[in-house]
Amino acid sequence: MRVLLLILSLVSFSLHAGTASAGPGTVIHACVNLDVTPLNSINVSFTADENTDICMNDVGNDSSLTIDHAGIECVSVGYVEAESSCSGGAPVWSLSYHTDNYAQSGTTITSWSDDNSRNTIQLIDPSKGTHICPTEANCEAESLSWDEGTTGPVYIIFDID
């Protein structure tokens, strides 16, 4: 009986040891904002670059959209979640965009934290005109907080000239 309990304890420990615990998470919407209607449609590709991410459980997906009018257009890049504890510092996630001909491109790195029952995403070294907003409406923020236990959504908006 002791052997069985020991085996079950070891199996349980090994299953939990490889699992990163959940930290702040939300559905991220990648957006572009055009001030004027383009002469031709613009195809925009978003990359959730997992190669540069640190301590992230879920990193979202690449996505794209086509723009043919002025204003803000968004597409979901999916659920993104940081680990609850990161030995290498704060969890980091990056998002970038480019147009088909690469005439326009931009990127931002985000830092994630969960302090005092609030989750926070902070833009780090964003491309000029990049904002993080709680809705699909342009704002001027470079950080966004929301209640722990909820999942946003969050909109990262890149202004295109």
LOGU-659429 format. One record per residue: x, y, z of N, C-alpha, C, O, CB in turn. Coordinates in Angstrom, 2 decimals. Each point is the difference from the previous one (the first is absolute). Glycine has a CB too. Example, Ala and Ser with C-alpha at 12.3 -4.5 7.8 and 13.67 -1.06 7.14 Angstrom:
<rs>
- n_x	n_y	n_z	ca_x	ca_y	ca_z	c_x	c_y	c_z	o_x	o_y	o_z	cb_x	cb_y	cb_z
- 13.19	-5.69	7.80	-0.89	1.19	0.00	0.90	1.20	0.00	1.04	-0.02	0.66	-2.93	-1.15	0.59 $
- 1.54	2.22	-1.97	0.82	1.19	0.06	-0.77	1.09	0.73	0.51	1.11	0.17	0.67	-1.74	-2.32 $
</rs>
This chain:
<rs>
- n_x	n_y	n_z	ca_x	ca_y	ca_z	c_x	c_y	c_z	o_x	o_y	o_z	cb_x	cb_y	cb_z
- 0.82	-1.19	0.00	-0.82	1.19	0.00	0.87	1.26	0.00	-0.31	0.97	-0.70	-1.49	-2.24	1.90 $
- 2.91	1.25	-0.39	0.90	1.14	0.03	0.63	0.24	-1.36	0.15	1.15	-0.43	0.31	-1.59	2.85 $
- -0.09	-0.63	-3.09	0.60	0.12	-1.32	-0.98	0.65	-0.97	0.38	0.87	-0.78	1.04	-2.89	1.22 $
- -2.67	1.60	-0.40	-1.02	0.57	-0.87	-0.19	1.49	0.29	-0.09	0.79	-0.94	-1.06	-3.02	0.83 $
- 1.10	2.62	1.37	-0.14	1.40	0.36	1.21	0.81	-0.45	-0.14	1.12	-0.47	-1.27	-1.79	2.42 $
- 2.61	0.09	-1.81	1.21	0.67	-0.43	-0.01	0.21	-1.51	0.34	1.08	-0.48	0.91	-2.09	2.42 $
- -1.64	0.00	-2.68	-0.07	0.09	-1.47	-1.01	1.06	-0.41	0.28	0.82	-0.87	0.36	-3.25	0.66 $
- -1.81	2.41	0.83	-1.03	1.01	-0.33	0.49	1.41	0.33	-0.27	0.93	-0.75	-1.52	-2.64	1.19 $
- 2.49	1.87	0.66	0.54	1.31	0.37	1.02	0.48	-1.01	-0.01	1.17	-0.39	-0.38	-1.70	2.79 $
- 1.28	-0.36	-2.84	1.02	0.36	-0.99	-0.63	0.36	-1.35	0.41	0.95	-0.65	1.21	-2.46	1.83 $
- -2.61	0.74	-1.58	-0.69	0.29	-1.27	-0.68	1.36	0.09	0.10	0.80	-0.93	-0.46	-3.26	0.51 $
- -0.32	2.73	1.51	-0.68	1.28	0.18	1.00	1.15	-0.02	-0.25	1.02	-0.64	-1.54	-2.16	1.97 $
- 2.92	0.99	-0.62	1.03	1.04	0.02	0.57	0.24	-1.38	0.19	1.15	-0.40	0.35	-1.77	2.75 $
- -0.26	-0.44	-3.09	0.60	0.17	-1.32	-0.97	0.66	-0.97	0.43	0.75	-0.88	0.99	-2.76	1.30 $
- -2.70	1.75	-0.28	-0.98	0.66	-0.87	-0.07	1.49	0.29	-0.14	0.79	-0.93	-1.17	-2.91	0.82 $
- 1.41	2.51	1.38	-0.07	1.41	0.37	1.32	0.72	-0.23	-0.01	1.20	-0.26	-1.73	-1.78	1.93 $
- 2.85	-0.11	-1.59	1.30	0.65	-0.13	0.22	0.55	-1.40	0.67	1.03	-0.14	0.22	-2.57	1.88 $
- -1.42	0.91	-2.77	0.20	0.47	-1.36	-1.05	0.98	-0.47	0.08	0.48	-1.13	1.00	-2.61	0.69 $
- -2.04	2.44	1.27	-1.08	0.88	-0.39	0.25	1.39	0.53	0.16	0.18	1.21	-1.74	-2.11	-1.26 $
- 1.61	2.92	-0.82	0.14	1.38	0.43	-1.35	0.48	0.51	-1.04	-0.28	-0.60	2.91	0.71	-1.07 $
- -1.84	0.29	2.78	-1.27	0.46	0.56	-0.48	1.24	-0.74	0.78	0.78	-0.54	-0.15	-1.72	2.77 $
- -1.95	1.09	-2.23	-0.63	1.07	-0.76	0.22	1.35	0.67	-0.11	0.14	1.21	-1.59	-1.75	-2.03 $
- 2.00	2.59	0.00	0.13	1.39	0.43	-1.05	0.81	-0.72	-1.03	-0.53	-0.40	3.50	0.27	0.84 $
- -2.22	1.56	-0.60	-0.98	0.83	-0.70	-0.17	-0.46	-1.44	0.97	-0.34	-0.68	-0.37	2.27	2.16 $
- -1.84	-1.93	-1.95	-0.28	-0.41	-1.37	-1.19	0.75	-0.55	-0.87	0.46	0.75	1.81	-2.70	-0.27 $
- -0.99	2.37	-1.80	-1.09	0.73	-0.65	-0.02	-0.33	-1.48	0.98	-0.50	-0.56	-0.81	2.34	2.25 $
- -1.29	-1.56	-2.32	-0.09	-0.07	-1.45	0.55	1.32	-0.54	-0.45	1.08	0.38	-1.58	-2.66	-0.33 $
- 3.01	1.48	-0.95	0.62	1.17	-0.60	-0.56	0.21	-1.40	-0.10	-0.93	-0.80	2.21	0.58	2.16 $
- -2.48	1.60	-1.64	-0.41	0.40	-1.34	1.08	0.91	-0.55	0.37	0.99	0.62	-2.85	-1.18	-0.05 $
- 3.00	-0.15	-1.75	1.00	0.81	-0.69	-0.74	0.93	-0.95	-0.87	-0.45	-0.76	2.66	-1.37	0.95 $
- -1.45	3.09	-0.16	-0.74	0.99	-0.77	0.94	0.94	-0.75	1.14	0.21	0.41	-3.01	-0.34	1.25 $
- 1.37	0.68	-2.75	0.67	1.10	-0.68	-1.01	1.15	-0.12	-1.20	-0.22	-0.14	2.75	-1.36	-1.14 $
- -1.02	2.78	1.32	-0.82	1.20	-0.10	0.49	0.82	-1.19	1.15	0.43	-0.03	-1.59	-0.42	2.53 $
- -0.44	0.21	-3.46	0.30	0.82	-1.18	-0.75	1.32	0.11	-1.20	0.01	0.29	1.58	-2.07	-1.71 $
- 0.33	3.17	1.20	-0.65	1.31	0.04	-0.80	0.30	-1.27	-0.99	0.73	0.05	2.82	0.05	1.43 $
- -1.40	-1.34	-2.60	-0.67	0.26	-1.28	-0.30	-1.31	-0.71	0.66	-1.01	0.23	0.52	3.23	-0.43 $
- -2.19	-2.20	-0.65	-0.34	-1.19	-0.80	1.12	-0.25	-1.01	0.37	0.92	-0.73	-2.86	-0.49	1.01 $
- 3.02	-1.65	-0.34	1.07	-0.28	-0.96	-0.54	-0.07	-1.43	-1.17	-0.34	-0.21	2.42	-0.91	2.01 $
- -0.39	1.56	-2.78	-0.39	-0.10	-1.40	-0.29	-1.44	-0.38	-0.93	-0.28	-0.76	2.31	2.30	0.23 $
- -0.58	-2.94	1.06	-0.18	-1.43	-0.22	-0.05	-0.70	1.36	0.51	0.51	0.99	0.68	-0.40	-3.24 $
- -1.82	-1.27	2.27	-0.05	-0.78	1.24	1.41	-0.30	0.50	0.93	-0.19	-0.79	-3.12	-0.82	0.08 $
- 2.34	0.98	2.01	1.28	-0.30	0.63	-0.14	-1.30	0.78	-0.88	-0.13	0.85	1.49	2.60	-0.69 $
- 0.24	-3.43	-0.46	0.05	-1.24	0.75	1.01	0.15	1.13	1.15	0.40	-0.23	-1.80	-1.77	-1.82 $
- 0.22	1.04	3.27	0.86	0.14	1.18	0.13	-1.37	0.65	-0.99	-0.68	0.24	0.28	3.10	0.12 $
- 1.95	-2.81	-0.07	0.28	-1.26	0.69	0.54	0.31	1.39	0.88	0.84	0.17	-0.40	-2.02	-2.36 $
- -1.02	0.48	3.19	0.44	0.13	1.38	0.74	-1.27	0.40	-0.43	-1.11	-0.34	-1.51	2.66	0.90 $
- 3.04	-1.38	0.16	0.78	-1.14	0.46	0.11	0.04	1.52	0.53	0.95	0.57	0.77	-0.99	-2.74 $
- -1.80	-0.99	2.80	0.20	-0.20	1.44	1.29	-0.81	0.10	-0.02	-1.22	-0.14	-2.52	1.29	0.74 $
- 3.65	0.61	-0.36	1.32	-0.59	-0.17	0.46	-0.77	1.23	0.62	0.56	0.90	-0.07	1.29	-2.44 $
- -0.87	-3.14	1.57	0.35	-0.81	1.16	1.50	-0.19	0.16	0.45	-0.45	1.05	-2.62	-0.71	-1.31 $
- 2.97	1.48	-0.76	1.45	-0.15	0.11	0.62	1.00	0.96	1.09	-0.23	0.53	-1.06	-0.63	-2.85 $
- -0.71	1.98	2.56	0.53	1.01	0.91	-0.72	0.02	1.34	0.33	0.81	0.86	0.32	0.53	-2.84 $
- -1.64	-2.20	2.16	-0.80	-0.01	1.22	0.77	-0.65	1.15	0.80	-0.91	-0.19	-2.89	0.82	-1.19 $
- 1.81	0.59	2.59	0.62	-0.53	1.21	-1.11	-0.29	1.01	-0.83	0.86	0.28	2.99	0.43	-0.69 $
- -2.17	-2.51	0.94	-0.92	-0.40	1.08	-1.47	0.18	-0.38	-0.78	0.54	0.78	2.55	0.09	0.86 $
- -2.14	-1.07	-2.80	-1.40	0.08	-0.44	-0.56	-1.41	-0.14	0.64	-0.88	-0.59	-0.19	3.07	-0.61 $
- -1.67	-2.41	1.74	-0.68	-1.29	-0.15	-0.68	-0.11	-1.36	0.12	-1.03	-0.66	-0.47	0.96	3.13 $
- -0.35	1.12	-2.89	-0.69	0.04	-1.29	0.46	1.24	-0.73	0.09	1.07	0.60	-2.10	-2.33	0.30 $
- 2.31	1.13	-2.20	0.58	1.13	-0.74	-0.87	0.49	-1.15	0.44	0.83	-0.79	1.77	-1.72	1.40 $
- -3.43	0.40	-0.72	-0.87	0.47	-1.07	0.42	-0.56	-1.35	0.80	-0.94	-0.08	-1.21	3.01	1.37 $
- -0.15	-1.49	-2.35	0.23	-0.48	-1.36	0.24	1.17	-0.94	-0.43	1.12	0.26	-0.99	-3.13	0.18 $
- 2.11	1.73	-1.54	0.13	0.99	-1.05	-1.36	0.19	-0.66	-0.82	-0.92	-0.02	3.26	0.31	-0.36 $
- -2.67	1.80	-0.16	-1.28	0.27	-0.65	0.19	1.11	-1.03	1.07	0.62	-0.06	-2.34	-1.33	2.14 $
- 0.26	0.95	-2.88	0.09	1.06	-1.00	-1.37	0.60	-0.26	-1.03	-0.57	0.36	3.00	-0.57	-1.41 $
- -1.97	2.32	0.41	-1.25	0.64	-0.39	0.25	0.88	-1.21	1.15	0.34	-0.31	-2.00	-0.40	2.69 $
- -0.22	0.44	-3.05	0.06	0.90	-1.15	-0.76	1.26	0.34	-1.13	-0.05	0.49	1.31	-1.89	-2.11 $
- 0.44	3.08	1.35	-0.59	1.30	0.32	-0.31	0.74	-1.30	0.85	0.09	-0.88	0.40	0.01	3.08 $
- -2.48	0.43	-2.30	-0.37	0.77	-1.18	-0.68	1.33	0.35	-0.57	0.65	-0.87	0.33	-2.80	-0.37 $
- 0.31	2.55	2.52	-0.60	1.27	0.41	0.75	0.57	1.21	0.77	-0.71	0.66	-3.02	-0.04	-1.53 $
- 2.03	2.02	1.15	0.63	0.65	1.14	-0.61	-0.53	1.30	-1.13	-0.48	0.01	1.59	2.54	-1.39 $
- 0.30	-1.96	2.46	-0.49	-0.41	1.31	0.82	-1.14	0.56	1.08	-0.32	-0.50	-3.36	1.05	-0.15 $
- 1.74	-1.33	1.70	0.68	-1.10	0.69	-0.59	-1.32	-0.45	-1.22	-0.18	0.00	1.69	1.66	1.98 $
- 0.39	-2.40	-2.36	-0.39	-1.37	-0.34	0.80	-0.95	0.88	1.21	0.17	0.18	-1.78	0.47	-2.59 $
- -0.11	-1.63	2.96	0.65	-0.93	0.94	-0.27	-1.45	-0.38	-0.98	-0.32	-0.68	0.77	2.03	2.48 $
- 1.10	-2.57	-1.35	-0.16	-1.43	-0.15	0.55	-0.64	1.28	1.00	0.46	0.55	-0.81	-0.36	-3.12 $
- -0.82	-1.15	3.02	0.47	-0.69	1.20	1.25	-0.82	-0.35	0.06	-0.69	-1.01	-2.42	0.59	1.94 $
- 3.36	0.20	-0.04	1.16	-0.88	-0.12	-0.06	-1.08	1.08	0.95	-0.76	0.20	0.44	2.65	-1.16 $
- -2.54	-1.96	1.65	-0.26	-1.09	0.92	0.35	0.32	1.44	0.29	1.13	0.37	0.11	-2.63	-2.24 $
- -0.44	0.44	2.68	0.24	0.11	1.43	1.50	-0.02	0.27	0.73	-0.84	-0.52	-2.92	-0.29	1.01 $
- 2.63	2.08	0.33	1.40	0.12	0.38	0.05	-0.02	1.53	-0.75	0.71	0.66	1.36	0.62	-2.78 $
- 0.29	-2.14	2.68	0.07	-0.13	1.45	1.44	-0.11	0.47	0.80	-0.76	-0.55	-3.04	-0.36	0.55 $
- 2.56	1.90	1.03	1.33	-0.04	0.62	0.04	-1.08	1.07	-1.04	-0.41	0.52	1.36	2.86	-0.99 $
- 0.88	-2.90	0.80	0.18	-0.88	1.14	-0.15	0.84	1.27	0.28	1.20	-0.01	1.26	-2.76	-1.30 $
- -1.99	0.93	2.39	-0.20	0.76	1.24	1.31	0.38	0.68	0.05	1.00	0.71	-2.21	-2.19	-0.42 $
- 3.20	0.42	-0.51	1.31	0.36	0.54	1.04	-0.26	-1.07	-0.02	-1.02	-0.68	-0.69	0.48	3.06 $
- 1.61	1.49	-2.51	1.00	-0.07	-1.06	1.37	0.26	0.61	0.27	1.09	0.49	-1.94	-0.32	-2.23 $
- 2.52	-1.78	1.72	1.32	0.15	0.61	0.90	0.95	-0.79	1.00	0.48	0.53	-1.23	-2.78	0.38 $
- -0.11	2.58	-2.15	0.81	0.89	-0.83	-0.48	1.43	0.01	0.40	0.77	-0.87	0.10	-2.70	-0.55 $
- -1.35	2.33	2.37	-0.56	1.35	0.03	-1.46	-0.04	-0.39	-0.66	-1.02	0.17	2.91	2.01	-0.71 $
- -2.75	0.11	0.03	-1.40	0.08	-0.38	-0.25	-0.78	-1.29	0.86	-0.02	-0.88	-1.04	2.27	1.99 $
- -0.99	-2.90	-1.24	-0.34	-0.65	-1.27	-0.07	1.02	-1.12	-0.43	1.14	0.20	-0.86	-2.91	1.05 $
- 1.73	1.36	-2.43	0.08	0.89	-1.17	-0.66	-0.67	-1.19	0.22	-1.19	-0.25	1.91	2.23	1.11 $
- -2.94	-0.27	-1.61	-0.66	-0.48	-1.21	0.11	1.08	-1.06	-0.11	1.19	0.32	-1.50	-2.65	1.00 $
- 1.81	1.08	-2.58	0.16	1.01	-1.05	-1.02	-0.20	-1.12	-0.47	-1.10	-0.26	2.90	1.25	0.81 $
- -2.75	0.97	-1.19	-0.94	0.04	-1.12	0.54	0.96	-1.03	0.46	1.10	0.34	-2.44	-1.64	1.15 $
- 1.94	0.14	-2.74	0.45	0.88	-1.08	-0.97	-0.07	-1.16	-0.83	-0.91	-0.08	3.23	0.61	0.77 $
- -2.29	1.27	-1.59	-0.84	0.00	-1.21	0.83	0.47	-1.18	1.03	0.66	0.16	-3.11	-0.22	1.20 $
- 1.63	-0.79	-2.55	0.57	0.56	-1.22	-1.07	-0.05	-1.09	-0.87	-0.87	0.01	3.24	0.15	0.64 $
- -2.28	1.65	-1.58	-0.88	-0.03	-1.16	0.63	-0.92	-1.03	1.17	-0.37	0.12	-2.02	2.73	0.32 $
- 0.06	-2.73	-1.47	0.50	-0.95	-1.00	1.34	0.39	-0.60	0.87	-0.85	-0.17	-3.22	0.33	-0.33 $
- 2.51	1.78	0.19	1.25	0.42	-0.63	1.02	0.52	1.02	1.03	0.55	-0.38	-2.33	0.01	-1.67 $
- 1.03	-0.74	3.32	0.85	0.43	1.11	0.25	1.51	0.01	0.94	0.47	0.63	0.13	-2.71	-0.70 $
- -1.93	3.01	-0.64	0.13	1.46	0.03	-0.27	0.53	1.40	0.55	1.02	0.41	-1.24	-0.90	-2.84 $
- -0.17	-0.82	3.16	-0.31	0.37	1.38	0.24	-1.22	0.89	-0.38	-1.12	-0.35	-1.34	2.85	-0.41 $
- 2.35	-1.50	1.89	0.19	-1.09	0.96	0.20	0.61	1.39	0.34	1.17	0.14	0.67	-2.68	-1.93 $
- -1.22	0.69	2.79	0.20	0.45	1.37	0.01	-1.18	0.94	-0.37	-1.12	-0.36	-0.72	3.28	-0.17 $
- 1.52	-1.90	1.74	0.07	-1.06	0.99	-0.12	0.59	1.40	0.25	1.18	0.21	1.18	-2.56	-1.75 $
- -1.81	0.55	2.47	0.06	0.35	1.41	0.30	-1.25	0.80	-0.36	-1.11	-0.37	-1.27	3.01	0.04 $
- 2.30	-1.68	1.43	0.23	-1.04	0.99	-0.88	0.36	1.18	-0.14	1.18	0.33	2.55	-1.66	-1.10 $
- -3.00	-0.50	1.40	-0.85	0.27	1.16	0.56	-0.73	1.22	0.49	-1.12	-0.09	-2.51	1.41	-1.40 $
- 1.92	0.37	2.62	0.39	-0.58	1.28	-1.27	-0.24	0.80	-0.88	0.87	0.07	3.14	0.31	-0.09 $
- -2.38	-2.35	0.63	-1.22	-0.42	0.70	0.25	-0.13	1.49	1.05	-0.50	0.42	-1.82	-0.70	-2.48 $
- -0.19	1.66	2.87	0.12	-0.16	1.46	-1.38	-0.18	0.61	-1.02	0.34	-0.61	3.11	1.06	0.63 $
- -2.11	-1.92	1.20	-1.26	-0.19	0.73	0.22	0.39	1.46	0.31	-0.85	0.84	-1.04	-1.01	-2.41 $
- 0.57	3.14	1.85	0.23	0.54	1.34	-1.31	0.50	0.60	-0.83	0.59	-0.69	3.17	0.04	0.05 $
- -2.52	-0.87	1.93	-1.13	0.56	0.75	-1.35	-0.28	-0.66	-0.82	0.91	-0.12	2.34	0.86	0.93 $
- -1.76	-2.99	-1.21	-1.26	-0.43	-0.62	-0.29	0.70	-1.32	-1.14	0.02	-0.45	0.29	-0.47	2.72 $
- 1.88	1.03	-2.90	-0.14	0.64	-1.30	1.04	-0.59	-0.95	1.16	-0.20	0.38	-2.05	2.34	0.67 $
- 0.47	-2.42	-2.27	0.92	-0.43	-1.06	0.37	1.24	-0.80	-0.83	0.88	-0.22	-0.18	-3.23	0.11 $
- 2.26	2.42	-0.32	0.46	1.16	-0.76	0.85	-0.45	-1.17	0.83	-0.90	0.12	-0.90	2.33	1.95 $
- -0.16	-0.78	-3.22	0.88	-0.15	-1.16	0.58	1.38	-0.28	-0.73	0.99	-0.10	-0.63	-2.94	-0.89 $
- 2.68	2.00	0.85	0.72	1.25	-0.28	0.70	-0.14	-1.34	0.72	-0.97	-0.22	-0.40	1.45	2.70 $
- -0.52	0.48	-3.39	0.73	0.00	-1.27	1.44	0.42	0.29	0.24	0.97	0.73	-2.35	-0.44	-2.07 $
- 3.06	-1.25	0.75	1.41	0.32	0.15	0.55	0.30	-1.38	-0.10	-0.82	-0.91	0.34	-0.66	2.97 $
- 0.33	2.65	-2.21	0.62	0.42	-1.26	-0.92	-0.23	-1.20	0.41	-0.64	-0.97	1.83	0.14	1.96 $
- -3.49	1.02	-0.94	-0.92	-0.22	-1.12	0.36	0.88	-1.19	0.63	1.05	0.16	-2.43	-1.66	1.47 $
- 1.41	0.19	-2.81	0.13	0.85	-1.18	-0.81	1.27	0.24	-0.98	0.00	0.74	1.30	-2.01	-2.27 $
- 0.11	3.10	0.91	-0.71	1.27	0.14	-1.48	-0.19	-0.37	-0.32	-0.62	-1.01	2.45	1.91	0.47 $
- -3.01	-0.75	1.37	-1.43	-0.09	-0.27	-0.63	-1.32	0.41	-1.05	-0.36	-0.52	1.44	1.89	-1.33 $
- 0.24	-2.26	2.77	-0.56	-1.27	0.49	-0.64	0.24	1.36	0.59	0.65	0.86	1.15	-1.99	-2.14 $
- -2.94	0.80	1.47	-0.75	0.20	1.23	-0.61	-1.32	0.45	-0.16	-0.92	-0.80	-0.32	3.31	0.16 $
- 0.14	-2.47	1.92	-0.70	-1.15	0.53	-1.28	0.51	0.65	0.04	0.89	0.85	2.12	-2.21	-0.47 $
- -3.30	0.77	-0.79	-1.30	0.56	0.38	-0.94	-1.10	0.48	0.17	-1.17	-0.37	0.15	3.04	-1.30 $
- -1.32	-1.50	2.49	-0.97	-0.99	0.47	-1.14	-0.27	-0.98	-0.77	-0.94	0.18	1.34	1.67	2.11 $
- -0.67	0.10	-3.33	-1.05	-0.16	-1.01	0.57	0.28	-1.38	1.15	0.42	-0.13	-2.92	0.24	1.79 $
- 0.96	-0.91	-2.67	0.42	0.27	-1.38	-0.20	1.48	-0.32	-0.63	0.34	-1.00	0.04	-2.72	0.32 $
- 1.11	3.23	1.51	-0.02	1.45	-0.20	1.39	0.50	0.35	0.58	-0.41	1.01	-3.09	0.62	-0.49 $
- 3.03	0.67	-1.33	1.37	0.46	0.21	0.14	0.73	1.33	-0.89	0.74	0.40	1.19	-0.57	-2.87 $
- 0.80	-0.39	3.13	0.32	0.64	1.26	1.48	0.33	-0.04	0.67	-0.29	-0.99	-2.51	-0.95	2.26 $
- 2.34	1.84	-0.23	1.42	0.39	0.03	0.81	-0.79	1.03	1.11	0.41	0.34	-1.79	1.86	-1.09 $
- 0.15	-3.36	1.24	0.64	-0.73	1.09	1.13	-0.91	-0.48	-0.03	-0.54	-1.11	-2.13	0.62	2.32 $
- 3.17	-0.24	-0.34	1.06	-0.97	-0.25	0.00	-1.11	1.05	0.89	-0.85	0.02	0.47	2.65	-1.08 $
- -2.38	-1.79	1.94	-0.20	-1.11	0.93	-1.49	-0.14	0.25	-0.77	0.94	-0.17	3.04	-0.57	1.26 $
- -2.66	-1.57	-0.69	-1.40	-0.29	0.24	-0.10	-1.00	1.14	0.73	-0.99	0.03	-1.32	1.43	-2.45 $
- -0.31	-0.17	3.37	-0.23	-0.91	1.12	-1.44	-0.46	0.00	-0.90	0.72	-0.44	2.69	0.42	1.79 $
- -2.00	-2.36	-0.86	-1.35	-0.53	0.14	-0.03	-0.91	1.21	1.04	-0.46	0.49	-1.44	0.61	-2.99 $
- -0.81	-0.42	3.00	-0.17	-0.80	1.21	0.51	-1.42	-0.20	-0.24	-0.63	-1.02	-1.75	2.02	1.63 $
- 2.72	-1.87	0.41	0.47	-1.38	0.00	-1.21	-0.92	-0.07	-1.02	0.25	0.64	3.09	0.37	0.70 $
- -1.96	-1.69	-2.11	-1.10	-0.96	-0.14	-0.89	0.30	-1.19	-0.88	-0.80	-0.33	0.95	0.49	2.77 $
- 0.14	1.46	-3.09	-0.74	0.32	-1.22	0.98	-0.02	-1.16	1.21	-0.03	0.20	-2.92	1.44	1.07 $
- 1.19	-1.38	-2.49	0.88	-0.18	-1.15	-0.14	1.07	-1.08	0.11	-0.31	-1.18	-0.22	-2.09	1.65 $
- -0.13	3.60	-0.09	0.03	1.09	-0.99	-1.28	0.11	-0.80	-1.07	-0.15	0.59	3.49	-0.16	-0.74 $
- -2.39	0.57	-1.13	1.12	-0.10	-0.94	0.93	1.22	0.03	-0.28	1.00	0.66	-1.18	-2.42	-2.11 $
- 2.57	1.30	0.72	1.00	1.06	-0.12	0.24	0.26	-1.49	0.07	-0.94	-0.79	1.03	0.30	3.01 $
- -0.98	1.92	-2.58	0.23	0.40	-1.38	1.35	0.71	-0.10	0.22	1.01	0.67	-2.71	-0.80	-1.08 $
- 3.38	-0.75	-0.41	1.27	0.67	-0.30	-0.17	0.63	-1.37	-0.21	-0.69	-1.00	1.62	-0.93	2.41 $
- -1.32	2.96	-1.45	-0.32	0.76	-1.22	1.27	0.65	-0.54	0.68	0.74	0.71	-3.05	-0.31	0.12 $
- 2.68	-0.73	-2.09	1.12	0.61	-0.70	-0.55	1.06	-0.94	-0.85	-0.31	-0.84	2.25	-1.83	1.01 $
- -0.94	3.38	-0.06	-0.39	1.05	-0.94	0.83	-0.15	-1.26	1.23	-0.13	0.06	-1.86	1.70	1.81 $
- -0.03	-1.57	-3.02	0.70	-0.07	-1.29	-0.11	1.37	-0.66	-1.09	0.58	-0.07	0.60	-3.07	-0.21 $
- 1.62	3.01	-0.19	0.02	1.31	-0.67	-0.73	-0.06	-1.33	-0.08	1.00	-0.71	2.25	-0.46	1.83 $
</rs>
